[in-house]
Structures are given as C-alpha cells and as structure tokens.
C-alpha cells in the first residue's frame, strides 16, 4: 500500500476535526456513547475524504524514456526511397 501524501493527510485530518466539532455542537450530546459514535463517524468521514483525494501519478524511469522518445521526431526517409525529380 502506498504511503499517503501530504494533501491526503491534511484533508483527512481537517475533515475529522471540523466534522467532530460540528456534529458535537449540532447534536449537543453529553453522553460518552454519543461522543464515541460521533468520533467514530468523524474518523470514517476523514478516512473517506483522505482516500478520495486525487493522487498525482509518479513517473518512473520507463515513463520518462517513453516521454522523451515521443518528443524525438522520426528520422526522414532515405533519399533513395523518394527520388527528387528536377
């Protein structure tokens, strides 16, 4: 499993914190069970957000060579193949 990027960690953490505070304020719960349910829901939401953040694709050595090869123009046909008529 690839390691999470900084953007994934930031978005996931911010989601957990903001959603926990919002749900606690909106529900006005004071029981331990209610706080636990809200915390679990906020963690699940943060995980969902972190996993759906687009991850930039890494270009390996093979991909870099292919990109360079795509930019190199094709060699022109030999003169013997296309004679020029004067």
PyMOL Python script that loads the backbone (N, CA, C, O; Angstrom):
from pymol import cmd

cmd.read_pdbstr("""\
ATOM      1  N   UNK A   1       0.856  -1.180   0.000  1.00  0.00           N
ATOM      2  CA  UNK A   1       0.000   0.000   0.000  1.00  0.00           C
ATOM      3  C   UNK A   1       0.892   1.229   0.000  1.00  0.00           C
ATOM      4  O   UNK A   1       1.798   1.335   0.826  1.00  0.00           O
ATOM      5  N   UNK A   2       0.645   2.171  -0.925  1.00  0.00           N
ATOM      6  CA  UNK A   2       1.476   3.374  -0.981  1.00  0.00           C
ATOM      7  C   UNK A   2       1.236   4.276   0.229  1.00  0.00           C
ATOM      8  O   UNK A   2       0.159   4.283   0.825  1.00  0.00           O
ATOM      9  N   UNK A   3       2.266   5.026   0.563  1.00  0.00           N
ATOM     10  CA  UNK A   3       2.144   5.950   1.696  1.00  0.00           C
ATOM     11  C   UNK A   3       1.264   7.130   1.306  1.00  0.00           C
ATOM     12  O   UNK A   3       1.274   7.556   0.151  1.00  0.00           O
ATOM     13  N   UNK A   4       0.496   7.666   2.269  1.00  0.00           N
ATOM     14  CA  UNK A   4      -0.370   8.812   1.946  1.00  0.00           C
ATOM     15  C   UNK A   4       0.454  10.067   1.688  1.00  0.00           C
ATOM     16  O   UNK A   4       1.525  10.257   2.265  1.00  0.00           O
ATOM     17  N   UNK A   5      -0.060  10.906   0.823  1.00  0.00           N
ATOM     18  CA  UNK A   5       0.614  12.168   0.514  1.00  0.00           C
ATOM     19  C   UNK A   5       0.255  13.198   1.584  1.00  0.00           C
ATOM     20  O   UNK A   5      -0.626  12.978   2.415  1.00  0.00           O
ATOM     21  N   UNK A   6       0.955  14.318   1.540  1.00  0.00           N
ATOM     22  CA  UNK A   6       0.691  15.397   2.499  1.00  0.00           C
ATOM     23  C   UNK A   6      -0.725  15.941   2.332  1.00  0.00           C
ATOM     24  O   UNK A   6      -1.379  16.286   3.316  1.00  0.00           O
ATOM     25  N   UNK A   7      -1.195  16.018   1.097  1.00  0.00           N
ATOM     26  CA  UNK A   7      -2.553  16.516   0.853  1.00  0.00           C
ATOM     27  C   UNK A   7      -3.593  15.572   1.449  1.00  0.00           C
ATOM     28  O   UNK A   7      -4.578  16.022   2.035  1.00  0.00           O
ATOM     29  N   UNK A   8      -3.379  14.273   1.303  1.00  0.00           N
ATOM     30  CA  UNK A   8      -4.321  13.310   1.872  1.00  0.00           C
ATOM     31  C   UNK A   8      -4.366  13.420   3.391  1.00  0.00           C
ATOM     32  O   UNK A   8      -5.444  13.392   3.985  1.00  0.00           O
ATOM     33  N   UNK A   9      -3.207  13.543   4.018  1.00  0.00           N
ATOM     34  CA  UNK A   9      -3.172  13.676   5.477  1.00  0.00           C
ATOM     35  C   UNK A   9      -3.830  14.972   5.937  1.00  0.00           C
ATOM     36  O   UNK A   9      -4.562  14.983   6.926  1.00  0.00           O
ATOM     37  N   UNK A  10      -3.571  16.052   5.225  1.00  0.00           N
ATOM     38  CA  UNK A  10      -4.136  17.352   5.610  1.00  0.00           C
ATOM     39  C   UNK A  10      -5.654  17.364   5.459  1.00  0.00           C
ATOM     40  O   UNK A  10      -6.366  17.776   6.374  1.00  0.00           O
ATOM     41  N   UNK A  11      -6.148  16.915   4.312  1.00  0.00           N
ATOM     42  CA  UNK A  11      -7.598  16.912   4.096  1.00  0.00           C
ATOM     43  C   UNK A  11      -8.301  15.961   5.058  1.00  0.00           C
ATOM     44  O   UNK A  11      -9.358  16.295   5.593  1.00  0.00           O
ATOM     45  N   UNK A  12      -7.731  14.790   5.281  1.00  0.00           N
ATOM     46  CA  UNK A  12      -8.344  13.831   6.193  1.00  0.00           C
ATOM     47  C   UNK A  12      -8.385  14.347   7.620  1.00  0.00           C
ATOM     48  O   UNK A  12      -9.405  14.223   8.299  1.00  0.00           O
ATOM     49  N   UNK A  13      -7.286  14.921   8.077  1.00  0.00           N
ATOM     50  CA  UNK A  13      -7.228  15.453   9.442  1.00  0.00           C
ATOM     51  C   UNK A  13      -8.186  16.629   9.628  1.00  0.00           C
ATOM     52  O   UNK A  13      -8.897  16.715  10.629  1.00  0.00           O
ATOM     53  N   UNK A  14      -8.193  17.519   8.661  1.00  0.00           N
ATOM     54  CA  UNK A  14      -9.092  18.673   8.757  1.00  0.00           C
ATOM     55  C   UNK A  14     -10.550  18.228   8.764  1.00  0.00           C
ATOM     56  O   UNK A  14     -11.375  18.800   9.476  1.00  0.00           O
ATOM     57  N   UNK A  15     -10.862  17.221   7.980  1.00  0.00           N
ATOM     58  CA  UNK A  15     -12.231  16.704   7.938  1.00  0.00           C
ATOM     59  C   UNK A  15     -12.630  16.118   9.287  1.00  0.00           C
ATOM     60  O   UNK A  15     -13.738  16.355   9.768  1.00  0.00           O
ATOM     61  N   UNK A  16     -11.727  15.353   9.898  1.00  0.00           N
ATOM     62  CA  UNK A  16     -12.028  14.742  11.201  1.00  0.00           C
ATOM     63  C   UNK A  16     -12.280  15.828  12.246  1.00  0.00           C
ATOM     64  O   UNK A  16     -13.257  15.759  12.992  1.00  0.00           O
ATOM     65  N   UNK A  17     -11.416  16.811  12.299  1.00  0.00           N
ATOM     66  CA  UNK A  17     -11.536  17.859  13.319  1.00  0.00           C
ATOM     67  C   UNK A  17     -12.805  18.687  13.122  1.00  0.00           C
ATOM     68  O   UNK A  17     -13.582  18.879  14.057  1.00  0.00           O
ATOM     69  N   UNK A  18     -13.005  19.170  11.903  1.00  0.00           N
ATOM     70  CA  UNK A  18     -14.162  20.041  11.635  1.00  0.00           C
ATOM     71  C   UNK A  18     -15.474  19.281  11.797  1.00  0.00           C
ATOM     72  O   UNK A  18     -16.424  19.796  12.388  1.00  0.00           O
ATOM     73  N   UNK A  19     -15.530  18.056  11.272  1.00  0.00           N
ATOM     74  CA  UNK A  19     -16.786  17.312  11.373  1.00  0.00           C
ATOM     75  C   UNK A  19     -17.086  16.893  12.812  1.00  0.00           C
ATOM     76  O   UNK A  19     -18.251  16.851  13.207  1.00  0.00           O
ATOM     77  N   UNK A  20     -16.059  16.584  13.598  1.00  0.00           N
ATOM     78  CA  UNK A  20     -16.286  16.240  15.008  1.00  0.00           C
ATOM     79  C   UNK A  20     -16.869  17.425  15.762  1.00  0.00           C
ATOM     80  O   UNK A  20     -17.853  17.285  16.488  1.00  0.00           O
ATOM     81  N   UNK A  21     -16.262  18.587  15.590  1.00  0.00           N
ATOM     82  CA  UNK A  21     -16.747  19.786  16.285  1.00  0.00           C
ATOM     83  C   UNK A  21     -18.168  20.126  15.837  1.00  0.00           C
ATOM     84  O   UNK A  21     -19.028  20.433  16.663  1.00  0.00           O
ATOM     85  N   UNK A  22     -18.411  20.071  14.525  1.00  0.00           N
ATOM     86  CA  UNK A  22     -19.737  20.416  14.017  1.00  0.00           C
ATOM     87  C   UNK A  22     -20.809  19.463  14.528  1.00  0.00           C
ATOM     88  O   UNK A  22     -21.883  19.894  14.948  1.00  0.00           O
ATOM     89  N   UNK A  23     -20.513  18.158  14.492  1.00  0.00           N
ATOM     90  CA  UNK A  23     -21.518  17.187  14.950  1.00  0.00           C
ATOM     91  C   UNK A  23     -21.747  17.278  16.449  1.00  0.00           C
ATOM     92  O   UNK A  23     -22.876  17.110  16.910  1.00  0.00           O
ATOM     93  N   UNK A  24     -20.694  17.541  17.222  1.00  0.00           N
ATOM     94  CA  UNK A  24     -20.872  17.689  18.671  1.00  0.00           C
ATOM     95  C   UNK A  24     -21.707  18.915  19.003  1.00  0.00           C
ATOM     96  O   UNK A  24     -22.556  18.869  19.893  1.00  0.00           O
ATOM     97  N   UNK A  25     -21.469  20.017  18.289  1.00  0.00           N
ATOM     98  CA  UNK A  25     -22.244  21.229  18.540  1.00  0.00           C
ATOM     99  C   UNK A  25     -23.695  21.076  18.092  1.00  0.00           C
ATOM    100  O   UNK A  25     -24.609  21.548  18.769  1.00  0.00           O
ATOM    101  N   UNK A  26     -23.907  20.419  16.957  1.00  0.00           N
ATOM    102  CA  UNK A  26     -25.269  20.264  16.456  1.00  0.00           C
ATOM    103  C   UNK A  26     -26.079  19.261  17.276  1.00  0.00           C
ATOM    104  O   UNK A  26     -27.275  19.461  17.487  1.00  0.00           O
ATOM    105  N   UNK A  27     -25.447  18.195  17.735  1.00  0.00           N
ATOM    106  CA  UNK A  27     -26.193  17.174  18.476  1.00  0.00           C
ATOM    107  C   UNK A  27     -26.364  17.527  19.952  1.00  0.00           C
ATOM    108  O   UNK A  27     -27.289  17.043  20.604  1.00  0.00           O
ATOM    109  N   UNK A  28     -25.493  18.352  20.467  1.00  0.00           N
ATOM    110  CA  UNK A  28     -25.485  18.753  21.880  1.00  0.00           C
ATOM    111  C   UNK A  28     -25.518  17.541  22.818  1.00  0.00           C
ATOM    112  O   UNK A  28     -26.182  17.554  23.854  1.00  0.00           O
ATOM    113  N   UNK A  29     -24.790  16.509  22.430  1.00  0.00           N
ATOM    114  CA  UNK A  29     -24.742  15.307  23.251  1.00  0.00           C
ATOM    115  C   UNK A  29     -23.733  15.489  24.382  1.00  0.00           C
ATOM    116  O   UNK A  29     -22.748  16.213  24.244  1.00  0.00           O
ATOM    117  N   UNK A  30     -23.996  14.826  25.491  1.00  0.00           N
ATOM    118  CA  UNK A  30     -23.050  14.886  26.610  1.00  0.00           C
ATOM    119  C   UNK A  30     -22.741  13.488  27.137  1.00  0.00           C
ATOM    120  O   UNK A  30     -21.978  13.339  28.091  1.00  0.00           O
ATOM    121  N   UNK A  31     -23.322  12.476  26.529  1.00  0.00           N
ATOM    122  CA  UNK A  31     -23.063  11.112  26.985  1.00  0.00           C
ATOM    123  C   UNK A  31     -21.806  10.577  26.317  1.00  0.00           C
ATOM    124  O   UNK A  31     -21.433  10.997  25.221  1.00  0.00           O
ATOM    125  N   UNK A  32     -21.175   9.656  26.992  1.00  0.00           N
ATOM    126  CA  UNK A  32     -19.972   9.044  26.437  1.00  0.00           C
ATOM    127  C   UNK A  32     -20.260   8.263  25.168  1.00  0.00           C
ATOM    128  O   UNK A  32     -19.460   8.261  24.233  1.00  0.00           O
ATOM    129  N   UNK A  33     -21.418   7.592  25.141  1.00  0.00           N
ATOM    130  CA  UNK A  33     -21.792   6.835  23.953  1.00  0.00           C
ATOM    131  C   UNK A  33     -21.981   7.753  22.746  1.00  0.00           C
ATOM    132  O   UNK A  33     -21.535   7.431  21.645  1.00  0.00           O
ATOM    133  N   UNK A  34     -22.636   8.885  22.948  1.00  0.00           N
ATOM    134  CA  UNK A  34     -22.878   9.836  21.858  1.00  0.00           C
ATOM    135  C   UNK A  34     -21.577  10.409  21.312  1.00  0.00           C
ATOM    136  O   UNK A  34     -21.404  10.535  20.100  1.00  0.00           O
ATOM    137  N   UNK A  35     -20.670  10.755  22.212  1.00  0.00           N
ATOM    138  CA  UNK A  35     -19.373  11.289  21.789  1.00  0.00           C
ATOM    139  C   UNK A  35     -18.595  10.218  21.021  1.00  0.00           C
ATOM    140  O   UNK A  35     -17.931  10.519  20.030  1.00  0.00           O
ATOM    141  N   UNK A  36     -18.681   8.980  21.479  1.00  0.00           N
ATOM    142  CA  UNK A  36     -17.996   7.884  20.792  1.00  0.00           C
ATOM    143  C   UNK A  36     -18.530   7.647  19.392  1.00  0.00           C
ATOM    144  O   UNK A  36     -17.763   7.440  18.452  1.00  0.00           O
ATOM    145  N   UNK A  37     -19.860   7.680  19.254  1.00  0.00           N
ATOM    146  CA  UNK A  37     -20.472   7.492  17.937  1.00  0.00           C
ATOM    147  C   UNK A  37     -20.080   8.623  17.000  1.00  0.00           C
ATOM    148  O   UNK A  37     -19.753   8.383  15.838  1.00  0.00           O
ATOM    149  N   UNK A  38     -20.112   9.840  17.493  1.00  0.00           N
ATOM    150  CA  UNK A  38     -19.734  10.994  16.673  1.00  0.00           C
ATOM    151  C   UNK A  38     -18.259  10.932  16.292  1.00  0.00           C
ATOM    152  O   UNK A  38     -17.901  11.246  15.157  1.00  0.00           O
ATOM    153  N   UNK A  39     -17.407  10.534  17.219  1.00  0.00           N
ATOM    154  CA  UNK A  39     -15.981  10.416  16.926  1.00  0.00           C
ATOM    155  C   UNK A  39     -15.723   9.347  15.871  1.00  0.00           C
ATOM    156  O   UNK A  39     -14.916   9.551  14.963  1.00  0.00           O
ATOM    157  N   UNK A  40     -16.398   8.218  15.985  1.00  0.00           N
ATOM    158  CA  UNK A  40     -16.231   7.142  15.004  1.00  0.00           C
ATOM    159  C   UNK A  40     -16.719   7.589  13.627  1.00  0.00           C
ATOM    160  O   UNK A  40     -16.088   7.288  12.614  1.00  0.00           O
ATOM    161  N   UNK A  41     -17.832   8.300  13.590  1.00  0.00           N
ATOM    162  CA  UNK A  41     -18.360   8.794  12.319  1.00  0.00           C
ATOM    163  C   UNK A  41     -17.399   9.806  11.694  1.00  0.00           C
ATOM    164  O   UNK A  41     -17.189   9.800  10.481  1.00  0.00           O
ATOM    165  N   UNK A  42     -16.820  10.670  12.520  1.00  0.00           N
ATOM    166  CA  UNK A  42     -15.878  11.667  12.009  1.00  0.00           C
ATOM    167  C   UNK A  42     -14.612  10.996  11.485  1.00  0.00           C
ATOM    168  O   UNK A  42     -14.072  11.423  10.464  1.00  0.00           O
ATOM    169  N   UNK A  43     -14.131   9.960  12.159  1.00  0.00           N
ATOM    170  CA  UNK A  43     -12.952   9.235  11.673  1.00  0.00           C
ATOM    171  C   UNK A  43     -13.243   8.539  10.346  1.00  0.00           C
ATOM    172  O   UNK A  43     -12.410   8.549   9.440  1.00  0.00           O
ATOM    173  N   UNK A  44     -14.417   7.941  10.234  1.00  0.00           N
ATOM    174  CA  UNK A  44     -14.789   7.287   8.978  1.00  0.00           C
ATOM    175  C   UNK A  44     -14.890   8.304   7.841  1.00  0.00           C
ATOM    176  O   UNK A  44     -14.446   8.037   6.724  1.00  0.00           O
ATOM    177  N   UNK A  45     -15.468   9.458   8.124  1.00  0.00           N
ATOM    178  CA  UNK A  45     -15.581  10.508   7.118  1.00  0.00           C
ATOM    179  C   UNK A  45     -14.201  11.030   6.713  1.00  0.00           C
ATOM    180  O   UNK A  45     -13.943  11.261   5.532  1.00  0.00           O
ATOM    181  N   UNK A  46     -13.320  11.214   7.695  1.00  0.00           N
ATOM    182  CA  UNK A  46     -11.962  11.663   7.388  1.00  0.00           C
ATOM    183  C   UNK A  46     -11.202  10.656   6.551  1.00  0.00           C
ATOM    184  O   UNK A  46     -10.452  11.035   5.651  1.00  0.00           O
ATOM    185  N   UNK A  47     -11.387   9.378   6.837  1.00  0.00           N
ATOM    186  CA  UNK A  47     -10.738   8.330   6.048  1.00  0.00           C
ATOM    187  C   UNK A  47     -11.268   8.326   4.623  1.00  0.00           C
ATOM    188  O   UNK A  47     -10.504   8.177   3.669  1.00  0.00           O
ATOM    189  N   UNK A  48     -12.570   8.489   4.483  1.00  0.00           N
ATOM    190  CA  UNK A  48     -13.175   8.547   3.152  1.00  0.00           C
ATOM    191  C   UNK A  48     -12.635   9.720   2.349  1.00  0.00           C
ATOM    192  O   UNK A  48     -12.312   9.573   1.171  1.00  0.00           O
ATOM    193  N   UNK A  49     -12.536  10.876   2.977  1.00  0.00           N
ATOM    194  CA  UNK A  49     -12.015  12.061   2.286  1.00  0.00           C
ATOM    195  C   UNK A  49     -10.551  11.856   1.916  1.00  0.00           C
ATOM    196  O   UNK A  49     -10.143  12.198   0.806  1.00  0.00           O
ATOM    197  N   UNK A  50      -9.761  11.308   2.823  1.00  0.00           N
ATOM    198  CA  UNK A  50      -8.339  11.104   2.551  1.00  0.00           C
ATOM    199  C   UNK A  50      -8.119  10.131   1.401  1.00  0.00           C
ATOM    200  O   UNK A  50      -7.180  10.293   0.622  1.00  0.00           O
ATOM    201  N   UNK A  51      -8.967   9.135   1.290  1.00  0.00           N
ATOM    202  CA  UNK A  51      -8.798   8.144   0.221  1.00  0.00           C
ATOM    203  C   UNK A  51      -9.294   8.624  -1.125  1.00  0.00           C
ATOM    204  O   UNK A  51      -8.892   8.087  -2.157  1.00  0.00           O
ATOM    205  N   UNK A  52     -10.163   9.629  -1.135  1.00  0.00           N
ATOM    206  CA  UNK A  52     -10.700  10.118  -2.406  1.00  0.00           C
ATOM    207  C   UNK A  52      -9.949  11.329  -2.948  1.00  0.00           C
ATOM    208  O   UNK A  52     -10.264  11.796  -4.042  1.00  0.00           O
ATOM    209  N   UNK A  53      -8.973  11.850  -2.221  1.00  0.00           N
ATOM    210  CA  UNK A  53      -8.164  12.954  -2.736  1.00  0.00           C
ATOM    211  C   UNK A  53      -7.331  12.419  -3.893  1.00  0.00           C
ATOM    212  O   UNK A  53      -6.663  11.395  -3.743  1.00  0.00           O
ATOM    213  N   UNK A  54      -7.356  13.092  -5.050  1.00  0.00           N
ATOM    214  CA  UNK A  54      -6.575  12.601  -6.187  1.00  0.00           C
ATOM    215  C   UNK A  54      -5.083  12.582  -5.873  1.00  0.00           C
ATOM    216  O   UNK A  54      -4.538  13.527  -5.302  1.00  0.00           O
ATOM    217  N   UNK A  55      -4.442  11.495  -6.254  1.00  0.00           N
ATOM    218  CA  UNK A  55      -3.014  11.332  -6.011  1.00  0.00           C
ATOM    219  C   UNK A  55      -2.277  11.538  -7.327  1.00  0.00           C
ATOM    220  O   UNK A  55      -2.621  10.911  -8.329  1.00  0.00           O
ATOM    221  N   UNK A  56      -1.259  12.417  -7.341  1.00  0.00           N
ATOM    222  CA  UNK A  56      -0.509  12.588  -8.584  1.00  0.00           C
ATOM    223  C   UNK A  56       0.230  11.303  -8.933  1.00  0.00           C
ATOM    224  O   UNK A  56       0.781  10.631  -8.061  1.00  0.00           O
ATOM    225  N   UNK A  57       0.234  10.971 -10.224  1.00  0.00           N
ATOM    226  CA  UNK A  57       0.903   9.746 -10.659  1.00  0.00           C
ATOM    227  C   UNK A  57       2.402   9.996 -10.764  1.00  0.00           C
ATOM    228  O   UNK A  57       2.850  10.999 -11.319  1.00  0.00           O
ATOM    229  N   UNK A  58       3.155   9.062 -10.221  1.00  0.00           N
ATOM    230  CA  UNK A  58       4.609   9.170 -10.310  1.00  0.00           C
ATOM    231  C   UNK A  58       5.063   8.628 -11.646  1.00  0.00           C
ATOM    232  O   UNK A  58       4.535   7.639 -12.153  1.00  0.00           O
ATOM    233  N   UNK A  59       6.046   9.294 -12.199  1.00  0.00           N
ATOM    234  CA  UNK A  59       6.595   8.838 -13.465  1.00  0.00           C
ATOM    235  C   UNK A  59       7.906   8.129 -13.184  1.00  0.00           C
ATOM    236  O   UNK A  59       8.855   8.721 -12.671  1.00  0.00           O
ATOM    237  N   UNK A  60       7.940   6.886 -13.520  1.00  0.00           N
ATOM    238  CA  UNK A  60       9.146   6.091 -13.319  1.00  0.00           C
ATOM    239  C   UNK A  60      10.127   6.280 -14.453  1.00  0.00           C
ATOM    240  O   UNK A  60       9.923   7.119 -15.330  1.00  0.00           O
ATOM    241  N   UNK A  61      11.181   5.506 -14.436  1.00  0.00           N
ATOM    242  CA  UNK A  61      12.207   5.617 -15.477  1.00  0.00           C
ATOM    243  C   UNK A  61      11.648   5.276 -16.850  1.00  0.00           C
ATOM    244  O   UNK A  61      11.945   5.953 -17.834  1.00  0.00           O
ATOM    245  N   UNK A  62      10.841   4.228 -16.914  1.00  0.00           N
ATOM    246  CA  UNK A  62      10.291   3.814 -18.203  1.00  0.00           C
ATOM    247  C   UNK A  62       9.380   4.889 -18.776  1.00  0.00           C
ATOM    248  O   UNK A  62       9.430   5.164 -19.975  1.00  0.00           O
ATOM    249  N   UNK A  63       8.559   5.494 -17.949  1.00  0.00           N
ATOM    250  CA  UNK A  63       7.650   6.539 -18.418  1.00  0.00           C
ATOM    251  C   UNK A  63       8.425   7.757 -18.901  1.00  0.00           C
ATOM    252  O   UNK A  63       8.028   8.398 -19.875  1.00  0.00           O
ATOM    253  N   UNK A  64       9.526   8.082 -18.231  1.00  0.00           N
ATOM    254  CA  UNK A  64      10.329   9.236 -18.646  1.00  0.00           C
ATOM    255  C   UNK A  64      10.975   8.963 -19.996  1.00  0.00           C
ATOM    256  O   UNK A  64      11.030   9.854 -20.843  1.00  0.00           O
ATOM    257  N   UNK A  65      11.463   7.750 -20.211  1.00  0.00           N
ATOM    258  CA  UNK A  65      12.068   7.412 -21.504  1.00  0.00           C
ATOM    259  C   UNK A  65      11.028   7.458 -22.615  1.00  0.00           C
ATOM    260  O   UNK A  65      11.308   7.936 -23.714  1.00  0.00           O
ATOM    261  N   UNK A  66       9.852   6.973 -22.334  1.00  0.00           N
ATOM    262  CA  UNK A  66       8.790   6.977 -23.334  1.00  0.00           C
ATOM    263  C   UNK A  66       8.409   8.407 -23.695  1.00  0.00           C
ATOM    264  O   UNK A  66       8.174   8.708 -24.865  1.00  0.00           O
ATOM    265  N   UNK A  67       8.346   9.289 -22.702  1.00  0.00           N
ATOM    266  CA  UNK A  67       8.007  10.686 -22.962  1.00  0.00           C
ATOM    267  C   UNK A  67       9.080  11.358 -23.811  1.00  0.00           C
ATOM    268  O   UNK A  67       8.763  12.142 -24.706  1.00  0.00           O
ATOM    269  N   UNK A  68      10.339  11.059 -23.538  1.00  0.00           N
ATOM    270  CA  UNK A  68      11.428  11.631 -24.331  1.00  0.00           C
ATOM    271  C   UNK A  68      11.377  11.077 -25.746  1.00  0.00           C
ATOM    272  O   UNK A  68      11.560  11.825 -26.706  1.00  0.00           O
ATOM    273  N   UNK A  69      11.134   9.790 -25.890  1.00  0.00           N
ATOM    274  CA  UNK A  69      11.070   9.184 -27.210  1.00  0.00           C
ATOM    275  C   UNK A  69       9.921   9.758 -28.025  1.00  0.00           C
ATOM    276  O   UNK A  69      10.023   9.858 -29.247  1.00  0.00           O
ATOM    277  N   UNK A  70       8.842  10.131 -27.376  1.00  0.00           N
ATOM    278  CA  UNK A  70       7.698  10.691 -28.077  1.00  0.00           C
ATOM    279  C   UNK A  70       8.005  12.080 -28.622  1.00  0.00           C
ATOM    280  O   UNK A  70       7.410  12.494 -29.616  1.00  0.00           O
ATOM    281  N   UNK A  71       8.918  12.801 -27.994  1.00  0.00           N
ATOM    282  CA  UNK A  71       9.261  14.150 -28.440  1.00  0.00           C
ATOM    283  C   UNK A  71      10.296  14.152 -29.559  1.00  0.00           C
ATOM    284  O   UNK A  71      10.427  15.145 -30.274  1.00  0.00           O
ATOM    285  N   UNK A  72      11.032  13.053 -29.721  1.00  0.00           N
ATOM    286  CA  UNK A  72      12.071  12.983 -30.747  1.00  0.00           C
ATOM    287  C   UNK A  72      11.394  12.724 -32.086  1.00  0.00           C
ATOM    288  O   UNK A  72      10.634  11.764 -32.211  1.00  0.00           O
ATOM    289  N   UNK A  73      11.654  13.563 -33.095  1.00  0.00           N
ATOM    290  CA  UNK A  73      10.984  13.363 -34.388  1.00  0.00           C
ATOM    291  C   UNK A  73      11.493  12.100 -35.083  1.00  0.00           C
ATOM    292  O   UNK A  73      12.617  11.652 -34.859  1.00  0.00           O
ATOM    293  N   UNK A  74      10.639  11.549 -35.924  1.00  0.00           N
ATOM    294  CA  UNK A  74      11.008  10.367 -36.697  1.00  0.00           C
ATOM    295  C   UNK A  74      12.079  10.752 -37.712  1.00  0.00           C
ATOM    296  O   UNK A  74      12.044  11.852 -38.263  1.00  0.00           O
ATOM    297  N   UNK A  75      13.031   9.853 -37.964  1.00  0.00           N
ATOM    298  CA  UNK A  75      14.038  10.168 -38.988  1.00  0.00           C
ATOM    299  C   UNK A  75      13.374  10.220 -40.362  1.00  0.00           C
ATOM    300  O   UNK A  75      12.441   9.471 -40.651  1.00  0.00           O
ATOM    301  N   UNK A  76      13.878  11.120 -41.195  1.00  0.00           N
ATOM    302  CA  UNK A  76      13.299  11.262 -42.534  1.00  0.00           C
ATOM    303  C   UNK A  76      13.696  10.061 -43.387  1.00  0.00           C
ATOM    304  O   UNK A  76      14.717   9.415 -43.148  1.00  0.00           O
ATOM    305  N   UNK A  77      12.886   9.788 -44.361  1.00  0.00           N
ATOM    306  CA  UNK A  77      13.146   8.658 -45.255  1.00  0.00           C
ATOM    307  C   UNK A  77      14.422   8.913 -46.041  1.00  0.00           C
ATOM    308  O   UNK A  77      14.775  10.058 -46.325  1.00  0.00           O
ATOM    309  N   UNK A  78      15.097   7.849 -46.381  1.00  0.00           N
ATOM    310  CA  UNK A  78      16.362   7.966 -47.149  1.00  0.00           C
ATOM    311  C   UNK A  78      16.065   8.545 -48.521  1.00  0.00           C
ATOM    312  O   UNK A  78      14.954   8.405 -49.030  1.00  0.00           O
ATOM    313  N   UNK A  79      17.054   9.193 -49.120  1.00  0.00           N
ATOM    314  CA  UNK A  79      16.888   9.839 -50.409  1.00  0.00           C
ATOM    315  C   UNK A  79      16.594   8.827 -51.508  1.00  0.00           C
ATOM    316  O   UNK A  79      15.931   9.161 -52.490  1.00  0.00           O
ATOM    317  N   UNK A  80      17.072   7.610 -51.361  1.00  0.00           N
ATOM    318  CA  UNK A  80      16.854   6.611 -52.395  1.00  0.00           C
ATOM    319  C   UNK A  80      15.394   6.148 -52.453  1.00  0.00           C
ATOM    320  O   UNK A  80      14.935   5.659 -53.486  1.00  0.00           O
ATOM    321  N   UNK A  81      14.687   6.300 -51.372  1.00  0.00           N
ATOM    322  CA  UNK A  81      13.292   5.879 -51.341  1.00  0.00           C
ATOM    323  C   UNK A  81      12.374   6.874 -52.056  1.00  0.00           C
ATOM    324  O   UNK A  81      11.383   6.469 -52.665  1.00  0.00           O
ATOM    325  N   UNK A  82      12.688   8.148 -51.991  1.00  0.00           N
ATOM    326  CA  UNK A  82      11.876   9.186 -52.620  1.00  0.00           C
ATOM    327  C   UNK A  82      12.770  10.038 -53.510  1.00  0.00           C
ATOM    328  O   UNK A  82      13.271  11.078 -53.082  1.00  0.00           O
ATOM    329  N   UNK A  83      12.964   9.606 -54.718  1.00  0.00           N
ATOM    330  CA  UNK A  83      13.841  10.407 -55.596  1.00  0.00           C
ATOM    331  C   UNK A  83      13.193  11.742 -55.956  1.00  0.00           C
ATOM    332  O   UNK A  83      11.985  11.832 -56.173  1.00  0.00           O
ATOM    333  N   UNK A  84      14.010  12.745 -56.012  1.00  0.00           N
ATOM    334  CA  UNK A  84      13.545  14.090 -56.348  1.00  0.00           C
ATOM    335  C   UNK A  84      13.750  14.298 -57.839  1.00  0.00           C
ATOM    336  O   UNK A  84      14.859  14.120 -58.344  1.00  0.00           O
ATOM    337  N   UNK A  85      12.696  14.671 -58.545  1.00  0.00           N
ATOM    338  CA  UNK A  85      12.783  14.910 -59.986  1.00  0.00           C
ATOM    339  C   UNK A  85      12.960  16.390 -60.231  1.00  0.00           C
ATOM    340  O   UNK A  85      12.213  17.213 -59.701  1.00  0.00           O
ATOM    341  N   UNK A  86      13.969  16.732 -61.048  1.00  0.00           N
ATOM    342  CA  UNK A  86      14.236  18.146 -61.364  1.00  0.00           C
ATOM    343  C   UNK A  86      13.641  18.528 -62.652  1.00  0.00           C
ATOM    344  O   UNK A  86      13.767  19.678 -63.074  1.00  0.00           O
TER     345      UNK A  86
END
""", "prot")
cmd.dss("prot")
cmd.show_as("cartoon", "prot")
cmd.util.cbc("prot")
cmd.orient("prot")
